[in-house]
Amino acid sequence: MNEETLQQVQLAYGVENWSAGYFDINSRGHMIVHPSPGDERHADLKEIVDHLLQRGRVQLPLLLRFPQILNSQLRVLSSAYQAAIVEFEYTGQHYPLYPMKVNPRREVVEEFLREGSRCRIGLECGSKSELFAAIAQDQSPESLLLCNGFKDESFVRTALLGVQAGKRVVIVIEKLNELRMILKLAQELGVAPLIGLRAKLYSRGSGKWASSGGDSAKFGLTTSEILECVRMLREAKLDHHLKLLHFHIGSQITDIKRVKNAMKEAARVYSKLRQIGCGIEFVDIGGGLGVDYDGSKTRFDSSVNYTVQEFANDVVYTFKWICDEENVPTPNLVTESGRFMTAYHSVFITSIRDEIETFADDQPEVTIDEDDPQVITELKDLCDSINAKNYAEYYHDSLQLKDELQIQFNLGLVSLEDRAKGDVLFWEICARALREAEEDGFSDEEFEQLKRNLAQKYLCNFSLFRSAPDSWAIRQLFPIVPIHRLNERPTDYATLVDVTCDSDGKIDRFVDLKDVKQTLELHNWETGEAYYLGIFLIGAYQEVMGSHHNLFGHPNEAHIVIDTNGRFHVTKIVAGSQIQDMMQFARYDSNQLLESYRKQLDHQVDSLKITAAEADSLAQEYTAIAQRSTYLE
């Protein structure tokens, strides 16, 4: 790949800006993945996909999971806090937690616990289902099992099962009545968990989840409620079980200043509680450590203006400074940085299956007749004469003529054929004007809008609502890059649409270093050609929050590891949903469906419209369809 093409591709997709060292482009123009930043070993994503498809083991769409990246991100996180602890001579330790809500897949949870014993990684759960799975996991004895969220009696009883199994279970109090319930059950069962209090800080985060903090936050205790909890624990002679203070100011904090402010407030709350005799040993700062999805390193919603090391330094330094000032011991610091830990480890692969024709595609050549209306002849003159000097003026003239054509059509003054001619000429003028504007480097808003109007619309084999739901729900940006042909300059602009019957099933916002792009640069695509796109950084929240809209199910999934020699190995394949799986999800009984269809066929046989043999063949085909993929094949 020559240097000029590489620069153009990097400008188009910004891989080096958002990849955090995990993804790059090789000399063949293929996307590659590294098991950790700075590791020379890598695997070629195109080769992985070809390997899986050629063996017939999977079909697209396909989720690629790289467990080594999970381990790498945990090391990056732990190393950042350890470096800060050493630099600031901090006496507490770092206890990372993995919040199961971020991605509760068994393979993800078990991978963290298997490789994370050296850094005391524990689990955080916010529901009975998550807790049920968590208490059976093989955690390090010194790690924590934290219970957040709203709780009923069965939740607390489940948590106490973990206590009796020898786990360091911490139940975090969100409301006063939760503590009353815990005290009652502890007395009944003769077993008590460690207790945490969730503080509702005045400080708020920044970005899409800023409302998670502040006075109006959904979770947390006010200062007076915290003091009432302390009183209740002392009255029950269980105040020695109060070991943790928790707060959370929002996910994906974009601005480091908000982190500093929150840490100051939280450190003061902790210090004052220590000064009134509370033996708190842990402060759980919650989540918030963000991912730079667009690579801009700014306060934009899809970015962050800090590094993980700066984040850790600010947390550790602030607690050290304030605790020294307040003359209290520094706490162990607990983090719930699930987005940071998981986002990079999954890549979703889809393919272009078709093109949705736009205005300027494959238009017939216009022949002007003597009796054509004047508006048509004027459009033809503009189309024939537009050039680098007059393209802006002629484009504006064509807009006026387009309006005149519509008015005359509504008045019955021009025919349908005339209107068709005018449309063809207008869009040809637009296409030529846009080409001249791009050559001229002219980026006026009207030409940006024209680019969006003329962009290709590619139909991709996936469901946005299943595999990247945040793109639709909160307009989250995810990097999207072809995984091959990157040694060629992309020449087309496009938006992407999925296979659902929903107009919202589209992606028309793309990462860019300085702004949000409305179109994505892609290579020229011909019908039937294999062209694969990767949606990156989807390892956090997307799988668990995806829906079965239109009864599209889970895609196929492959787990990939890279060995010491740099070769990739497929360690696991998880089959995607079949149609029969989605029938069960929607509470249909496959046998009843077949029986009902068979009755309809029998009626056709009785009516002499088909034979009994044909009915049997159709029933067999219907049965076989149930085992097919929900996606295009």
C-alpha positions in Angstrom: 0.0 0.0 0.0 1.5 3.4 -1.0 1.7 6.2 1.6 -0.8 8.4 -0.1 -3.5 5.7 -0.1 -2.8 4.9 3.5 -3.2 8.6 4.5 -6.5 8.8 2.6 -7.8 5.6 4.3 -6.7 6.7 7.7 -8.4 10.1 7.1 -11.6 8.3 6.0 -11.8 5.8 8.9 -9.5 7.1 11.6 -8.4 3.6 12.7 -5.3 4.8 14.6 -7.4 7.3 16.5 -10.0 5.0 18.0 -8.4 1.6 17.9 -6.4 1.9 21.2 -3.7 -0.2 19.6 -6.0 -3.3 19.0 -6.8 -2.7 15.3 -4.7 -1.6 12.3 -4.4 -2.0 8.6 -1.8 -4.3 7.0 0.0 -3.9 3.7 -2.7 -6.0 1.9 -5.3 -3.5 2.9 -6.9 -5.8 5.4 -8.0 -4.9 9.0 -5.9 -6.8 11.6 -6.4 -7.3 15.3 -3.8 -7.4 18.0 -4.3 -9.3 21.3 -2.9 -6.3 23.2 -1.5 -2.9 22.3 2.1 -3.0 21.2 2.0 -6.7 20.6 3.4 -7.6 17.2 1.2 -10.7 16.9 -1.9 -10.1 14.9 -4.7 -11.8 13.0 -6.2 -10.7 9.7 -9.9 -10.2 10.0 -10.6 -10.9 6.3 -8.7 -14.2 6.6 -10.7 -15.1 9.7 -14.0 -14.5 8.0 -12.9 -16.3 4.8 -11.7 -19.3 6.9 -15.1 -19.5 8.7 -17.1 -19.1 5.6 -15.1 -21.4 3.4 -15.5 -24.3 5.8 -19.2 -23.7 5.9 -19.1 -23.4 9.7 -20.9 -20.1 9.8 -22.8 -17.6 7.7 -22.9 -13.8 7.9 -23.7 -11.8 9.9 -21.0 -12.8 12.4 -19.8 -11.7 15.8 -16.1 -12.1 16.4 -15.1 -12.2 20.0 -11.4 -11.9 21.1 -11.1 -12.9 24.7 -7.4 -11.9 24.8 -8.6 -8.3 24.5 -10.7 -8.7 27.6 -7.6 -9.7 29.5 -5.6 -6.9 28.0 -8.1 -4.3 29.0 -8.2 -5.6 32.6 -4.4 -5.4 32.7 -4.4 -1.8 31.3 -7.0 -0.8 33.9 -5.2 -2.5 36.8 -1.8 -1.2 35.7 -3.1 2.4 35.5 -4.3 2.3 39.1 -1.2 0.5 40.4 1.0 3.1 38.8 -1.1 5.9 40.4 -0.9 4.1 43.8 2.9 3.9 43.6 3.3 7.5 42.3 1.2 9.1 45.1 2.3 6.6 47.8 -1.3 5.6 48.3 -1.9 3.0 51.1 -5.1 1.5 49.8 -5.5 -1.0 47.0 -7.5 -1.2 43.8 -10.3 -3.7 43.5 -11.8 -3.9 40.0 -15.3 -5.2 39.6 -16.9 -6.4 36.4 -20.5 -5.1 36.1 -22.5 -8.0 34.6 -25.1 -5.8 33.0 -22.5 -4.5 30.5 -22.2 -8.0 28.9 -23.5 -10.9 31.0 -22.3 -13.6 28.6 -20.8 -16.5 30.4 -17.7 -16.5 28.3 -17.0 -12.9 29.2 -17.6 -13.2 32.9 -15.6 -16.4 33.2 -12.7 -15.0 31.1 -12.3 -12.1 33.5 -12.4 -14.3 36.6 -10.1 -16.9 35.2 -7.4 -14.4 34.3 -8.0 -11.8 36.9 -7.2 -13.5 40.2 -3.9 -11.6 40.4 -5.8 -8.3 40.5 -8.6 -9.2 42.9 -11.3 -8.8 40.2 -14.9 -9.3 41.5 -18.4 -9.0 40.1 -21.1 -6.4 40.4 -24.7 -7.4 39.9 -27.9 -5.5 39.8 -30.7 -8.1 39.5 -31.6 -11.5 41.0 -30.7 -13.2 37.7 -27.2 -11.7 37.6 -26.8 -12.5 41.3 -27.9 -16.1 40.8 -25.1 -16.5 38.2 -22.5 -14.6 40.2 -22.7 -16.5 43.5 -21.8 -19.7 41.6 -18.7 -18.2 40.0 -15.2 -19.1 41.2 -13.9 -15.8 42.4 -10.7 -14.9 44.2 -11.3 -15.2 48.0 -10.3 -11.6 48.6 -12.4 -10.2 45.7 -15.8 -8.6 46.2 -19.3 -9.5 45.1 -21.3 -6.3 45.0 -25.1 -6.2 45.0 -26.5 -3.0 43.5 -30.0 -2.1 42.3 -33.4 -2.3 44.0 -33.9 -5.3 46.2 -36.7 -7.5 47.6 -36.5 -10.2 50.2 -35.7 -12.9 47.7 -32.8 -10.8 46.4 -31.3 -10.4 49.9 -31.8 -14.1 50.7 -30.0 -15.0 47.5 -27.1 -12.7 48.4 -26.9 -14.3 51.9 -26.4 -17.7 50.1 -23.2 -16.1 48.7 -22.2 -15.1 52.2 -22.7 -18.6 53.5 -20.6 -19.9 50.6 -17.7 -17.8 51.8 -17.9 -14.9 49.4 -17.3 -11.3 50.4 -20.8 -10.1 49.5 -21.5 -6.4 49.9 -25.1 -5.4 49.7 -25.3 -1.7 48.7 -28.3 0.2 50.3 -30.2 2.3 47.8 -33.2 3.0 50.1 -33.8 3.0 53.8 -36.4 0.2 53.7 -33.7 -2.1 52.1 -31.6 -1.7 55.2 -34.6 -2.5 57.4 -35.3 -5.7 55.4 -31.6 -6.7 55.6 -31.5 -6.2 59.4 -34.6 -8.3 59.8 -33.3 -11.2 57.7 -29.9 -11.1 59.3 -31.5 -11.5 62.7 -33.8 -14.4 61.4 -31.0 -16.3 59.6 -28.1 -15.5 61.9 -25.9 -14.3 59.0 -25.2 -10.8 57.9 -23.5 -9.5 54.7 -21.1 -6.6 54.4 -23.0 -3.4 54.0 -22.5 -0.5 51.5 -24.2 2.8 51.3 -24.8 4.5 47.9 -24.5 8.3 48.2 -26.4 10.6 45.9 -23.7 13.1 45.1 -24.4 16.7 44.0 -21.8 16.2 41.3 -22.8 15.0 37.9 -21.0 13.4 35.0 -21.0 14.6 31.4 -22.2 13.2 28.2 -25.3 11.1 27.4 -25.6 9.7 31.0 -25.0 12.9 33.0 -28.5 12.6 34.6 -27.3 9.4 36.4 -25.8 11.8 39.0 -26.9 14.8 40.8 -29.9 15.5 43.1 -32.4 14.0 40.7 -30.5 10.7 40.2 -32.6 7.5 40.3 -30.3 5.8 42.8 -28.7 6.8 46.1 -29.2 8.1 49.6 -29.2 11.7 50.6 -26.9 12.9 53.4 -29.6 12.6 56.0 -30.5 9.1 54.9 -26.9 8.0 55.1 -26.8 9.2 58.7 -30.0 7.4 59.4 -28.5 4.2 58.0 -25.5 4.6 60.3 -27.9 5.1 63.3 -29.9 2.0 62.4 -26.8 -0.1 62.0 -25.5 1.0 65.4 -28.8 0.3 67.0 -28.7 -3.2 65.6 -25.1 -3.6 66.7 -24.1 -4.3 63.1 -22.3 -1.1 62.4 -19.0 -3.1 62.1 -20.5 -4.6 58.9 -20.6 -1.1 57.2 -17.6 -1.4 55.0 -18.2 0.4 51.7 -19.3 3.8 50.3 -20.6 3.8 46.7 -21.5 6.5 44.2 -21.9 6.7 40.4 -22.1 9.9 38.4 -22.9 8.3 35.0 -21.5 6.1 32.3 -19.1 7.3 29.6 -18.0 10.5 31.4 -16.6 12.7 28.6 -14.9 15.4 30.6 -12.2 14.8 33.2 -13.1 17.9 35.2 -16.4 16.2 36.2 -14.4 13.3 37.5 -12.2 15.5 39.7 -15.2 17.3 41.1 -17.0 14.1 42.0 -14.0 12.6 43.6 -13.5 15.7 45.8 -17.1 15.5 47.0 -17.0 11.7 47.6 -13.7 11.9 49.4 -15.2 14.4 51.8 -18.3 12.2 52.4 -16.0 9.3 53.1 -13.8 11.3 55.4 -16.7 12.6 57.5 -18.1 9.2 57.9 -14.8 7.9 59.1 -14.6 10.8 61.6 -17.9 9.8 63.1 -16.7 6.3 63.7 -17.7 4.4 60.6 -15.2 1.7 59.7 -15.5 2.0 56.0 -12.7 0.3 54.1 -13.8 0.6 50.5 -15.0 3.4 48.3 -16.7 2.2 45.1 -16.4 5.0 42.5 -18.8 3.2 40.1 -18.3 3.4 36.4 -17.8 6.3 34.1 -14.4 5.5 32.6 -15.2 6.2 29.0 -14.2 4.8 25.6 -13.0 7.0 22.8 -15.4 5.8 20.1 -14.6 8.4 17.5 -10.9 9.0 18.4 -11.3 12.7 18.7 -10.1 12.9 22.4 -12.7 15.6 23.1 -15.7 16.1 25.4 -18.0 15.0 22.6 -20.6 12.4 23.6 -18.8 9.6 21.8 -15.3 10.5 23.0 -13.3 11.3 26.2 -10.8 14.1 26.8 -8.5 12.0 29.0 -6.6 8.7 29.2 -7.1 5.8 31.6 -3.9 6.8 33.4 -5.1 10.4 33.8 -8.4 9.1 35.1 -6.7 6.8 37.6 -4.3 9.5 38.7 -7.1 12.0 39.5 -9.0 9.4 41.5 -6.0 8.3 43.5 -4.5 11.7 44.0 -7.8 13.3 45.1 -8.5 10.7 47.7 -4.9 10.8 49.0 -5.0 14.6 49.3 -8.4 14.9 51.0 -7.9 11.9 53.3 -4.5 13.3 54.4 -6.1 16.7 55.0 -9.0 15.1 57.0 -6.5 12.9 58.9 -8.3 9.6 58.0 -6.9 6.4 56.4 -7.2 6.1 52.6 -9.8 3.6 51.5 -9.4 0.8 49.0 -10.7 2.0 45.7 -13.3 -0.1 43.9 -14.1 0.5 40.2 -16.9 -0.7 37.9 -15.4 0.2 34.5 -17.3 -2.3 32.4 -17.5 -0.3 29.2 -13.8 0.2 29.2 -13.1 -3.5 29.9 -15.4 -4.9 27.2 -16.0 -2.5 24.3 -13.0 -3.4 22.2 -13.2 -7.2 22.4 -16.1 -7.7 19.9 -16.3 -7.0 16.2 -19.5 -7.4 14.2 -19.1 -8.4 10.6 -21.8 -7.9 8.0 -21.8 -7.8 4.2 -23.4 -5.6 1.6 -26.2 -7.5 -0.1 -27.8 -5.0 -2.3 -28.1 -1.3 -3.2 -31.2 0.8 -2.8 -31.3 3.0 -5.9 -31.0 6.7 -5.4 -32.1 9.5 -7.6 -29.0 9.7 -9.7 -28.5 5.9 -10.2 -28.8 4.5 -13.7 -30.8 7.3 -15.1 -31.7 7.1 -18.8 -30.2 9.6 -21.2 -32.6 12.5 -21.9 -33.4 13.5 -25.5 -34.9 17.0 -25.9 -37.8 17.3 -28.4 -38.9 20.6 -30.0 -42.2 20.6 -28.2 -40.7 20.1 -24.7 -41.7 22.7 -22.1 -39.2 25.6 -21.6 -38.4 24.4 -18.1 -37.0 21.1 -19.5 -34.9 22.8 -22.2 -33.4 25.2 -19.6 -32.5 22.2 -17.3 -30.9 20.5 -20.3 -28.9 23.6 -21.1 -27.7 23.8 -17.4 -26.8 20.1 -17.5 -24.7 20.5 -20.7 -22.9 23.6 -19.6 -22.1 23.1 -15.9 -18.4 23.3 -15.2 -15.8 24.2 -12.4 -16.5 27.9 -12.7 -20.3 28.0 -12.7 -21.3 24.8 -10.7 -22.6 26.7 -7.7 -24.7 29.2 -9.8 -26.1 26.5 -12.1 -26.9 24.3 -9.1 -29.0 27.1 -7.6 -30.6 27.7 -11.0 -31.6 24.1 -11.2 -33.2 24.2 -7.7 -35.5 27.1 -9.0 -36.3 25.2 -12.2 -37.1 22.1 -10.2 -39.7 24.1 -8.2 -41.1 25.5 -11.4 -41.4 22.0 -12.9 -43.3 20.8 -9.9 -45.7 23.8 -9.9 -46.4 23.3 -13.6 -47.0 19.6 -13.1 -49.5 20.3 -10.3 -51.3 22.7 -12.7 -51.5 20.1 -15.4 -49.2 22.0 -17.7 -46.5 19.3 -18.1 -46.9 15.6 -18.7 -45.6 12.7 -16.6 -43.0 12.1 -19.2 -41.9 15.7 -19.0 -41.6 15.5 -15.3 -39.5 12.3 -15.6 -37.1 14.1 -18.0 -36.9 17.0 -15.6 -36.1 14.8 -12.7 -33.3 13.0 -14.6 -31.8 16.3 -15.7 -32.0 17.8 -12.2 -30.2 15.0 -10.5 -27.6 14.8 -13.2 -26.9 18.5 -12.5 -26.7 17.8 -8.8 -24.2 15.0 -9.3 -22.0 17.1 -11.5 -22.2 20.1 -9.2 -21.2 17.9 -6.3 -18.2 16.5 -8.2 -17.0 20.0 -9.0 -17.5 21.1 -5.4 -15.4 18.2 -4.1 -12.7 19.0 -6.6 -12.8 22.6 -5.5 -12.6 21.7 -1.8 -15.9 23.5 -1.2 -17.6 22.3 1.9 -20.5 24.6 2.2 -23.5 23.1 4.1 -25.7 23.0 1.0 -23.2 20.8 -0.7 -22.8 18.6 2.3 -26.6 18.1 2.3 -26.4 17.4 -1.5 -23.7 14.7 -0.7 -26.1 13.1 1.7 -29.0 13.2 -0.8 -26.8 11.6 -3.5 -25.1 9.0 -1.2 -25.5 5.3 -2.0 -27.8 3.3 0.3 -26.4 -0.1 0.9 -28.5 -2.9 2.2 -26.5 -4.8 4.8 -27.3 -8.3 6.2 -27.9 -7.5 9.8 -30.5 -6.0 12.3 -29.4 -2.7 13.8 -31.8 -3.3 16.7 -30.2 -6.7 17.4 -26.5 -6.0 17.0 -25.9 -2.3 17.5 -29.1 -1.0 19.2 -27.4 2.1 20.7 -26.8 3.4 17.2 -30.6 3.7 16.9 -31.6 4.3 20.5 -29.2 7.0 21.6 -27.4 7.8 18.4 -24.2 6.3 19.7 -21.3 6.3 17.2 -19.5 3.1 16.4 -16.5 2.9 14.0 -17.4 1.2 10.8 -14.7 0.1 8.4 -14.4 -2.3 5.4 -12.2 -5.1 6.6 -10.6 -5.4 3.2 -9.8 -3.4 0.1 -8.2 -0.7 2.3 -5.2 -0.6 -0.1 -7.7 1.1 -2.5 -9.0 4.6 -2.3 -12.7 4.6 -1.4 -14.6 6.5 -4.1 -18.2 6.3 -3.0 -20.2 7.8 -0.2 -22.9 5.7 1.4 -25.3 5.2 4.3 -26.2 1.7 5.5 -29.6 0.2 6.0 -30.4 -3.1 7.7 -32.8 -5.9 6.7 -35.6 -5.1 9.1 -38.9 -3.7 7.9 -38.3 -0.5 9.9 -37.3 2.9 8.5 -35.2 3.5 11.6 -33.0 0.5 10.7 -30.3 2.6 9.2 -26.9 4.1 10.0 -26.4 7.6 8.7 -23.9 9.0 11.3 -20.3 7.9 11.2 -17.2 8.7 13.3 -15.0 11.6 12.2 -12.1 13.3 13.9 -13.6 16.8 13.8 -17.3 16.2 13.3 -20.0 13.5 12.7 -20.1 12.4 9.1 -23.4 11.9 7.5 -22.0 9.4 4.9 -19.3 6.7 5.0 -16.6 6.4 2.4 -16.8 3.0 0.7 -15.4 1.3 -2.4 -17.3 0.8 -5.5 -19.5 -2.3 -5.1 -20.9 -4.6 -7.8 -23.9 -6.8 -7.3 -22.8 -10.2 -6.0 -19.4 -9.1 -4.9 -18.2 -10.0 -1.4 -17.7 -6.8 0.5 -17.4 -7.1 4.3 -17.9 -4.3 6.8 -16.8 -4.4 10.4 -18.6 -2.6 13.2 -16.1 -2.1 16.0 -16.2 -1.4 19.7 -19.5 -3.1 20.3 -18.5 -5.4 23.2 -20.3 -3.3 25.8 -24.1 -3.3 26.2 -24.9 -4.1 22.6 -25.4 -7.8 22.9 -27.6 -7.7 26.0 -29.6 -4.7 25.0 -30.3 -5.9 21.4 -33.9 -6.8 20.6 -35.6 -9.4 18.4 -37.3 -6.8 16.2 -38.9 -8.5 13.2 -37.9 -11.7 14.9 -34.3 -11.5 13.8 -32.2 -13.5 16.2 -28.7 -13.7 17.4 -26.0 -13.8 14.7 -23.4 -16.5 14.5 -20.5 -16.1 16.8 -16.8 -17.2 16.7 -14.2 -16.9 19.5 -10.7 -16.2 18.2 -7.3 -16.4 20.0 -3.9 -15.6 18.6 -1.1 -18.0 19.7 2.5 -17.2 20.5 3.5 -17.7 16.8 0.9 -15.2 15.6 -1.6 -17.8 14.2 -5.3 -17.4 14.9 -7.4 -20.3 16.3 -11.1 -20.6 16.4 -11.7 -21.8 19.9 -15.5 -21.8 19.9 -18.4 -21.3 17.5 -21.8 -20.4 18.9 -24.6 -21.0 16.3 -26.9 -18.1 15.6 -30.7 -18.2 16.1 -32.8 -20.3 13.8 -36.3 -19.5 12.8 -37.6 -22.1 15.2 -35.8 -20.4 18.0 -37.6 -17.1 17.3 -40.9 -19.0 17.1 -40.3 -20.2 20.6 -39.3 -16.7 21.7 -42.6 -15.4 20.4 -44.5 -18.2 22.1 -45.4 -20.2 19.0 -45.3 -24.0 19.2 -43.5 -25.4 16.2 -45.6 -28.5 16.2 -48.8 -26.6 16.3 -47.6 -24.4 13.4 -46.8 -27.4 11.3 -50.2 -29.0 12.2 -52.0 -25.8 11.2 -50.1 -25.5 7.9 -50.8 -29.2 7.2 -54.5 -28.6 7.7 -54.4 -25.8 5.1 -52.6 -28.2 2.7 -55.2 -30.9 3.3 -57.9 -28.4 2.4 -56.1 -27.7 -0.9 -55.9 -31.5 -1.5 -59.6 -31.9 -0.8 -60.2 -29.1 -3.2 -58.2 -30.9 -5.9 -55.8 -28.0 -6.2 -52.7 -30.0 -5.2 -52.0 -33.7 -4.8 -51.3 -35.5 -1.6 -47.7 -36.0 -2.7 -47.3 -32.3 -3.3 -48.8 -31.6 0.1 -46.2 -33.9 1.8 -43.4 -32.2 -0.1 -44.6 -28.7 0.9 -45.0 -29.8 4.6 -41.4 -31.2 4.5 -40.1 -27.9 3.1 -42.0 -25.9 5.7 -40.4 -28.1 8.5 -37.0 -27.6 7.0 -37.4 -23.8 6.9 -37.7 -23.7 10.7 -34.0 -24.7 10.9 -32.8 -21.9 8.7 -31.1 -18.6 9.8 -33.3 -15.6 10.4 -31.0 -13.5 8.3 -30.4 -13.4 4.5 -28.5 -16.4 3.2 
